[in-house]
Amino acid sequence: MSTTLLISHPACLDHLTPAGHPERPDRLRAVEQALEAETFQTLAREQAPMADADTVTLCHPLDYFEAIREASPSEGMVRIDADTSMSPGSFEAALRAVGGGVRAVDEVMTGKATNAFVAVRPPGHHAETARPMGFCLFNSAAIAARYAQKKYGAERAAIVDFDVHHGNGSQDIFWNDQTVMYCSTHEMPLYPGTGAVGERGKFNTIVNAPLRAGDGGDAFREAMETAVFPRLRGFKPDILIISAGFDAHTRDPLANLNLVEADYTWVTRKLMEIADDSANGRIVSMLEGGYDLQGLARSAAAHVTALMRG
């Protein structure tokens, strides 16, 4: 029997951002409220533990970890880059986000859960090896992939990122790594400016399938079917990590793609088929972007419903 695990933590609400900032606590509240519906009562639920320095440094240097810790304010807010800030609760929230991904890997690699959705913030896929950016401090999805390798001996890990923004951080971290495949669909041109088809990594394990402003479900599905899925099947990952951003939704204010809930259901089911073939169904999905509360809540609910084999 397949089981789906939901991991979150109230501390992720304590990462505060400036007034009007799109990456706000209400995002997580919207997702959690959607997942309180009766449909989701059979979900196993756990709280995200706090990751330690040893876990974060699977993908980031220790001096970077310490710099982020030291930047954490005791009151008020500090700006880390043009659009990334920290409040007194941000450091713990970021450690819970990393810890949630790692706990999810523990559960799926030991067979206690088939797959997991980690509803946390801040997001992570823009965080490069030693650079915070794009609302992100630590790259939770990248760390989850590396942790599966280090602790459980997963030979090949894959990250599939359908956030509307390219995951430059994940690409940066695994550029020279033949054991991790990073696949992304995203709008181009758009922040952060990376993600061209020609960006393939040292070992051709980076797969970018950019979409154009105005593209909808048909173009998204074609990109997945022609560029991403065949590469994943050939790679045969032992675990599949999803950077689940829902800002390619047609309602989202930060971009110009036109996906709807049915597209997220479709891509989730397709990724589950690939995971079933090579990874015994093992999927860890991490919340990334999604800034229209209604679009985010509905899309996350569609995604989790599919993970539950719904």
N, C-alpha and C positions, 0 to 999 in steps of 0.2 A: 504493500500500500504506500502510495506516495504521500509525503507530508510536506507542507510549506510552512516555513518559520518566518515570523515577522519580528524584527529586532529594531528597537528604538530606545530613546532615553529622554526624560524630561529636561535634562541638562542642555540638550540641543536647542531648546527654546531660549536659553539664557545667552546665546550668542546674539547680541544686539547690533543693529546696523543703523546708520543715520536715517533720519526721517525721510520718507520717500524712496528709500533704497529698495530695489526689487527683491533682493534676497533677504527676506524678513521672516520672523518667527511664524507669522500667519501661514506661511507655506506649509510648514510641518503640521500645524494645527489642521489645515484643510485636508491633508493626506490622512492624518490619524482619524479625523472625524469620518471620512469616507470609509475607512477600514473598520469602523465600529458597526457598520450595517450588518444585518442578520446573515447575509451571504458569507461573511468572514468569521463567523463565530467558531468555526472549526480550525482556524489558524492557531498554530502553536505560537506563543509570544514569549519573548525574553527581553530583558533590558541589556543595553550595550554596556560592556565593561569599559574601563578606561585603559587605553593602550599605554604601554611603557616606552621608554626611550629605545630599548632594544628592538621593539617592533617598528616604531617609526623609522629607525635608521636602517631598516631593510631596503628602503628606497631613498632616504634623505641623509645627508651627512650629519653627524652629531652636532657640529657647530651650527648648522641650520636649525636643528631642533631647539638648541639652547637659545638661539637668537629669537625665535618665535616665542619661546617661553619668557624671555626677558622683555620682549616688546609688549607683553600682556599688561594692560593698565590695571591699577588697583581701583581706579574710578574713572568715569567718563569714557571717552573713546579715543583711540589712536588710529591714524590712517597708515596702512602698511604699503599700499600703492594707490594708484589713481582711483580704483574702485573697490579696494579691499581694506576693511577696517577690523579692529578688535575692540571688544568691550571686556569688562572683568570676567565674564562667563565664556569668552570665546575659546580660550585655550582648553578648558575642560571639554567644551562641545566638540572641538576638533579631535581631541583624544578619544572621546566616546564614538565619534564617527569612524575613526580608524579601528577602535576596539570592536565596534559592531560588525565591521567587515571581517575581522579576524575570527570573532566568535561564530559568524556564519560559516566561514571556511571550516572551522572545527566541526560544526554540526553536520555539514554535508560530506566532508571527507571521512568522517567516522560512521556515516550512514544513519545518523539519528534523524536527519531531515533530508529530503530529496533536493530541495532548493530553498532559497531564503531571499526575502526582500528586506533591505536594511534602510529604514526610513530615518535618515539623520541629516543634519546640516551642521556646519557649512559643507558645501559640495567640495570635490577634490580634484577633478580631472585637469584643471588648468595649472595646478601646482607642479612646477618643474623640479628637477633634482634639488636645486638650492635657490628657488625663487618662488615666493607666493604671488599669485595674481588671479584676476578674474573671480573674485569672491572666495578663493580657495587658499588654504594654509598647508594642509598635508594631503597627499594624493592617496586617498583611502582605497580606491579600486586597484591601483598599482601595488600598494602594500599587501592587499588581500591576495593578489596573484602571486607575489613573491613569497608570501607566508605559506601558501599551499605548496610551493616548491620546497622551501626550506624545511618545514615541519613534517610534511607528509610525502615528500619525494615525488610530487607531481612533475613529470618530465616536461610536459608542455602545458602552458596556461594560455588562454585566449581572453582578450578583453574586447567586447563589442560595445561601441559607444554610439548611441543614436540621439544624443543631445544635439541641439541645433548648432551649438558652437563646437568647433574642433577641439579635441582634448590634447592640446599641445604638450601638456605636462606628461601625460601617459606616453605620448610619442617620444618625448625627450628621454624619459627614464629608460625606455626599452629600445632605443634606436640601434644600439649595438648588441642586441640580445637575440640569439636565434631560438631561444626556448620559450619566448613569449610573443604571441601574435597580437597586434593591436589593429582593430578594424573600426573605421568611423564613417558614418554618413553625417553630413553637416551642410549648412548653407555657406556658400562662397559667392562673392566676397562678404566677409563678416568677421567680427572679432573672433579669435585673436590674429587672423591673417594667415595662419598656417593651414595645412591640410590639402595641398595640391596633390593630384594623382601621382606626380613624379616623386613625391616624398615617400620612399619605400624602405628606408632603414638599411643598415649595412648588410643584412642577410635577407632582404626582401620579405620581411615579416611585418612591415607596416602597410596597411591597405586603406587607402583613402578614396572615398567615393563621394565627391562633393556634389551638392545640388544647387540649383539656382533659385533666387528669390521668386516666389510665386508657385514653385513646384508643390505638388500635393502627393497623395497616397500612391498614385500610379508611378510617378518618378521615383519615389522612395522605395517602393517594392521592386521596381526594375533594378535599382542600384544594389539592393540587397541580393536579389536573385542572380545578377550577373557578376558583380564585383566581390561581394562579401562571402556569401554562403559557399561557393565553390572553394574558395581559399580556406575557409574554416574546415570544410569536410576533408580537404587534403592534408591539413595540419593535424587533425585528429587530437584536439585538446583533451587533457585529463580533467580539466575543470574549466568552466566558462564563467567569466565575470562580466556582468552587464553594467555599463555606466548609463543608468536609466535617467536621462534628462527628458523632460516632457515639454520643452520649450519650442519644439517644432510643431506644436499644436496650433491650429489656425487662429485660436484666440490669443496667443501669446503676444505681449507688447514688445518684446525685445528682438523679434525676428520676423521673417516673411515667408515661412513655409506653411503649408495648409494641411497638416496631418490631423486626423480625427481619431477617436478612441478605437475604432475598428482597425486602424493601422497598427496601433500598439498591441492589440490582441493578436493580430496576424504575425507580427515580427517576433513576439514572445513565443508563440506556438512553434514557429519555424526554428528558433534558436533552441527550444526544448527538444525538437527532433534531432538536431545536430548533437546536443549534449547526450541524448539517449544513445546515439550511435557509438560515441567514443568515450563518454565520461560518466556512464551510469546515471545520467540525468543530472549530474551535479552542476547547479547554477547558483551563483551568488550575485544578486542584483543590488546595486547601490544607487540611491537617489542622487541625482545631480541637479540639473536645472528644471525650470518650469515656473513661470512667474505670473500667469493668470490663475487665480485660485480655483476657479471653476474648471478650467481646462486641465489643470494639474490634478485636482481631486478625481475627476472622471477618468483621466488617463491612467493614473496610478491604480485606481480600482480595476480598470480593464486589464492592466498588466498583472496584477496580483491574482485576479480571477483566472487568467490563463495559466499562471504558475501553479494554481491549485487544480490544474487539469480541467478547468471550467470552460 
